[in-house]
Amino acid sequence: MSKFTFLTKEQCSGDDKLEIFKKRGTKAAITDFAILLGGFVSNSFHIENDNSLEGRTGFYWTKSDDGDNDARVVDDDGIMSDYNVT
């Protein structure tokens, strides 16, 4: 797992947003591997109306802490939320 790179909240939204998020937005398909690692998958939201398994979207987990040891996530609509890490 040490080969994974987690983004900061600034890289997902705000002035320091990565170019890919500026161009494509935050909605992206989630892989089966990401789901197996514990990624949240949405059964309700899909990319570009693709209702197949390949079109499922998920949340981006960031390495940013909210100050209360909660993980920051970015959902498929680009909204930042906090989730308790337990």
C-alpha positions in Angstrom: 0.0 0.0 0.0 3.0 2.4 0.3 2.9 3.0 -3.5 -0.5 4.8 -3.3 -0.7 8.6 -3.6 -3.5 10.4 -1.8 -4.4 13.9 -2.9 -5.0 16.8 -0.6 -8.3 18.6 -0.5 -6.6 21.6 -2.2 -5.7 19.3 -5.2 -9.4 18.3 -5.6 -11.0 21.7 -5.2 -10.1 25.4 -4.8 -7.3 27.4 -6.3 -4.8 24.5 -6.4 -7.2 22.1 -8.1 -5.3 19.7 -10.4 -5.7 20.4 -14.1 -7.5 17.0 -14.7 -10.3 18.1 -12.2 -10.6 21.4 -14.0 -11.0 19.7 -17.3 -13.0 16.6 -16.5 -14.7 17.4 -13.1 -14.7 15.0 -10.2 -17.1 12.4 -11.5 -15.1 9.3 -12.5 -15.7 5.6 -12.7 -14.5 3.6 -9.7 -12.5 0.4 -10.3 -13.2 -3.0 -8.8 -9.7 -2.8 -7.2 -10.6 0.5 -5.5 -13.8 -1.1 -4.2 -11.9 -4.1 -2.8 -9.6 -1.6 -1.0 -12.7 -0.1 0.7 -13.6 2.7 -1.7 -17.2 3.9 -1.5 -19.2 3.1 -4.6 -22.4 4.7 -5.7 -25.1 2.6 -7.1 -27.2 5.7 -7.9 -24.7 7.9 -9.8 -22.9 7.0 -13.0 -20.7 8.8 -15.4 -22.4 10.1 -18.5 -25.5 8.1 -17.9 -23.6 4.8 -18.2 -25.6 2.5 -16.0 -23.2 -0.4 -16.5 -20.8 -1.6 -13.8 -18.0 0.2 -15.5 -20.0 3.5 -15.2 -20.2 3.4 -11.4 -18.8 6.4 -9.6 -17.0 6.6 -6.2 -15.6 9.0 -3.7 -12.0 10.4 -3.8 -10.4 9.8 -0.4 -7.9 12.5 0.4 -5.0 12.6 2.9 -6.3 15.9 4.4 -7.5 15.7 8.0 -10.4 17.9 9.2 -8.7 18.4 12.6 -10.8 15.8 14.3 -9.1 12.8 12.8 -11.8 12.5 10.1 -11.0 11.7 6.5 -11.9 14.1 3.8 -13.7 12.8 0.8 -14.8 14.3 -2.5 -18.0 12.8 -3.9 -19.0 12.5 -7.5 -20.6 15.9 -7.5 -17.4 17.5 -6.2 -18.7 18.1 -2.7 -16.2 17.7 0.1 -17.4 15.7 3.2 -15.8 14.3 6.4 -16.0 10.7 7.5 -14.8 9.2 10.8 -11.9 6.9 10.0 -13.2 4.2 12.3 
